[in-house]
Amino acid sequence: MTNGLMALAPLHAAGNHAEGSRDNTLSQVISSYISSFKALSYARKKRTDPSPARNFLLLAMANTPGHQTLKVEAEQEILQLRFGAHLTTKLHPTTSEVLSLLPQYPIVHLACHGHLSSRSPSSSGLVFMDPSQSSTATLPISAIESISTSTSTSNFELAFLSACSTAELSYGRHIDEAINLANCFQVLGFRHVIGTIWSASDANAGVMATKFYGRLSEQIREKKRALDVAEALHEAVREYKEEWKGEEWEGALHWGPWIHMGI
């Protein structure tokens, strides 16, 4: 349950991760998070069969004025390689373009900067270009949530939020409200959301996207009606952990932030 103080604990990464140890969560279970029992009940009632046509949308902000340049090439390459015929790519979109495009695709990958506001969580969001293309603007949670009131979201399947702290809750007086970007996309109707509970580097995001989409494409090739996104992320994280060369605690900082939210 991703609210309250418990939401600050990376339970999926708990345990002893010394070489050869299975005394840890990752070795025993496939983890998924959800914000509340009410959200779980809502998600189960809303769940429908996904559309057989799985079209992908990539929204990427490699160059964001006023922010550090993002190396999104690895994410673009794996999506193009695995799903090129079904992939639409929009580079440096405006906030209005994002709001227009999101409802049209069941699977979306957003590679951009995130903004986390501890004082006003609903103003947290993703950074894109403003409609004039002259500067950047934050697309806040409050604006993203408005999509559900203006269009059908029954075919939403997966949102991969490749930005920093998209599933992180701000410590403070709003911590029990479970307001963050990942929860927002789940409430919007996405059955599965992948987010991060702390900062992830460009290289880290590229590795995770490559491993995750490799497994997801295998499920699609097998013509699975319902994708097991949690399993695909779990296997990707476990492989990343096994390949890590260095101190275990340092490796956990790289593979540990990625979580699955949904049912």
Salt bridges, closest charged atoms under 4 A:
GLU75 OE1 - HIS109 NE2 2.75
GLU97 OE2 - LYS90 NZ 3.47
GLU157 OE1 - ARG54 NE 3.20
GLU177 OE2 - HIS174 ND1 3.24
GLU235 OE1 - ARG238 NH2 2.90
GLU239 OE2 - LYS211 NZ 3.16
GLU239 OE1 - ARG215 NH2 2.35
GLU243 OE1 - LYS211 NZ 2.88
